[in-house]
């Protein structure tokens, strides 16, 4: 991870009760872990504060932060009672805000947000790299839109670097695990091909046309794309493609497969979408994260010479 040096301590505003007046209490952010934790909390809060929620100004921020802290520590914090309270808060159709439940509902909303934060970062094996107290402070400041103690550009850079480093680490773990599986072939480039069921046909050559079903997953096992879903759910025909127009991992791995076979292909980021990832221009988010190692389930249905299957 990139190192960042901090020459001066920063002060956070947290409030303590003294004669019912808020008092400034200094909190020092000395390390990268401190600043990252604060930034992650503030960034997570923006999903609420910048969501356009018409009821945002009616929430009890302190109760929400209390719930968030509970959710960070307990994945079951948002329980059935909370679900019931949320229904009472928003009404049966979600459009009838009842201020009677503003405090308890806010706490439950915070619990839900904390659980989402904790489970998503746990999946990336990242929670032990954070200071949860600093995360909670950042979350509160994000809700209050007072998280300017660290400017937005620095926050974004730290978070993006953190995610990229986690992607590299989790990708390395996936490849190392795949290399130890039975029925696998590993190449000098780092590619791993696992045979689930061998085919009985020939092998496509580099640049050939290929017809294949596939499921694309990231290094954590999340499905990103599925040709099965496109065909079955969205009724789109399965189309052939040229091996000359796919990522390097497919160009190298597909010729190692036989027609009629089923395989898993483990593709290191440098053979996939590299350091740039794949950004969705419609959503502005990444469909594939930078430095993301990918795993494909592949059924090789057919192949042929260039333009034999892809010609219109």
N, C-alpha and C positions, 0 to 999 in steps of 0.2 A: 504494500500500500504506500502511496506517496506520503512522504513525511511533510508536515507543516509545522513551522516554528511559530511560537507565540511569545512575543516579547513583553506584552503587558497583560495583566489580568483584566477581565471584563466583568462588569457588574450587571447582575440581573435584578429586576425589581420583583420581589415577592412580598406578600402582604401578611402582616401579623396584626392581631387585634390589640390595640392599646387605646383605651378610652374611645373605642368604636371608630378609630381613625386608621386608615392604612399607613403603615410605616415602611420605609425603604429598608430592606435588609440585603447586604451585599452577598452575592454568591459568585465565587471565582471559577472561571472556566480556564483552566491552566493547560489542559492536554487536548490532543486531537480527539480522544474518546469523549471528553466533556463537550467539545464543540459539535462533534458529529451527533452525539445523543440529543443535544438541544435542537439541532437542525432537523433531525429525523422526527422528533416530536412536533415541531412547528410545521413541518411539511405535511405530516399526517393530519394535523388540525385543519389545514386548508381544504381538505375534502369536505369539511363541514362549513367552515366560515366563508368559503368562496363557492359554495354549491348553489347559491341562489335560493336556499331554503327560505320560504316566506315567514317562517316562524323563528328564525334564528335569534332575533332580538328578544324573544320571549323566553329563551332558555336561561336556566340558572347555571352560569359558567362554573362557579365553585363546585356545584353538585356534579356537573359533567366531568370536571377534572378528578373529583373523588372517585367517580365511577370508572374513569379511564385508568386510574392507578390500580383499582381492584381488578380490572380486566387484564392488565399487564401481568398479573401474578396468578390468575386463575382462568383457564380457558372455559370454565363452566359458569363464569360470573354472570353472563347474560342468560338467565334461566327462564323457566316458564312464567314465573311471577313477573319478570321484566317484560316478557312478551305481552302479558295481560295489561301491564301498566302502559305500554306504548300504544296499545289499542285504545285505552281510555284517554290517553293524551291527545291522540289525533282523531279520535272518533271512528265509527265503523267504516267510513269511506275514505279516511285519511285526510279529510279536509275540514274537520271541525275541532280546532285546537281548544282544549279545555285547560285553562290556566290553573285549575285546581290541582292538576297533576304535573305542573311545570317542574317542580323541584325533583320529585321522585322519577319523573319521566326523563329529565335531563341526566340524572345519575345513571339510569339504565342505558340511555343513548351513549354516555361515556363508557359504560361497561362494554357495550357492543364494539365501540371504536377501539378500546384497549385490547379486547380479544382478537379483533382483526389484525391489529398491529403485531401482537405477540405471536399468533399462529403463522402469519405470513413470514415474519423474520425468523421464527423457529425453523420453518421449512428450509430456509436458506442457511441454517446453522449459524446465525449471526447474533442471537440475543446476548451471548456471553461477551460480545464486543461492545456492549452499551452500558451506560450508567442510567438505570431506570428513573432515578430521581431527576436527572437532567432531562431525560425524555419527557417526563411529566411537566416540568417547568416550561420546556419548549412548546409542549402541547397547549398549555394555558396561554402562553404569549401568542401562539398562533391563532387561538380562538379570539383573543382580544386584539389581534392584529398589531401587537407591539413587539414582534420578534425582530425588530430592526437592530438589535444588539449585534447580530451577525447579518451583514447585508445579503440580499437574496441571491446575488451572483455567487458569493462564497458558499452559501448553503447548498446551492445547486451543484457546484463543482465538487464539494465534499461528498454529497450523496451519490452523485454519478460515479465518482472514483471508487467509492465503497462498494457499490453494486457491481462495477466491473471487476474489482478484485475478488468479490465473492463468486462471480461467474467463472473466473479463471480457476479458482480453488475447487469449486464444485465440479467443474468440467474435468479437471485433473483426476479427481476422485472417481468420477464415472468411468473414465477411460482405464484407469488402473484396475477397477473392479471388473470391467468387461474383459480385460486381457486375461483374467484368471478363470473365466467361464469355460466350460467344455464346448467343443465344436466351434471354436473361434479361430480366425486368422488375423494376425496383426501385421501391419505393414510398417516400413521404416518411417513413413510420414506421420504415424500415430493413429491411422485409421484402424478400426476393428470391425470385422464382419463375423457375425454369429449366425450359424446355420440352424434354423429351427426345424425345417423339413427340406431335405435336398430335392432339387428338381430332377427331371429325367431328360431335359432337353439340352441344347447347346448354350454357349455363353455369348452375350452381346459383345461386340467389339467397340473400342473407343470411337465415339462419333455416331454410333448406330442410333436408329429410332427405337424407343422402348415404350411398351404399354405396361403399366404397373399400378397396383393399388398401394397406398402408403398411408401411414399415420406418422405425423411429425410431432416429436415431444422435445421439451427442453431437458436440461441435465437433472431437473428435479422430478421429471416424469409427468409434467403437465402437458396435456395435449394442446398443440397450437393449431394444427390443421389435419384434416382427415379426408382422403378421397372417398372413403366409404360413406361419410356423412354427406359429402357433396352429391353423390349419386343417389343415395337412399332417401335423404331428407329433402334436399333441394332439387332433386330430379335433373341434375346436370350430367351429361354423358361423360364417361371416362375418356380422356384424351391422351393420345400418345405424345411423346416429347423427344427431343433430340438430346443425346448425351453431350453434344457439343455446347449446349445452352444451359447446363445446370451447374451447381456448385462443384468444386474440385473433388469433394468427398464422394459424390455420386459418380463422377467421371472415373474415379479410380476404383470404387467399390462395385459398381454394377457389372463390369466384366468378370468379377470374381463369383458371380451368381449364375445359376442355371435356370432356364425356362421351366416354369412350374414350381419353383422353390419358394420357400418362405424364410425370411431373414430379418435380423436386426443389424442395422448399420450405425455404428458409433462414430460421429464426425467431430473431431476437434475444431475449435473455432476457426483456426487458420485455414481449414479445408471447407469451412462453411461460409458464414457471412462476416467473418473477421472482426476487426476492431470497430467497424462502423455499424454492425447489426443491420436490421431492416426496419426502417421507420414507416409507419402507416401515414400517408399524407392526409388522409381524411380525419383521423383521430389525433394526429400529432404525437402519438405514443409509439413505442417500439412493439412490433409484432415479434421480433426476435432481438433480444438484448445484445449489445456489444459484448464481444468475447464469450458468447454463449456456445457451449458445446451442445450438439444436437444428437438425438437418437431417433432413428427411423425404423418402423416396422414396414417391411416391403414384401409384397407378393409379385413376383415377376411373371406376368401373363404371357407376354410375347415380345419379340424384337425383330428388327429387320434392318436392311441397309438404309443409309441416309435418304430421307424423303419417301421411303416406302410406306411408312405408317402415318407420317405427318402431313403428307400432301393433301390439299383440300379438294 
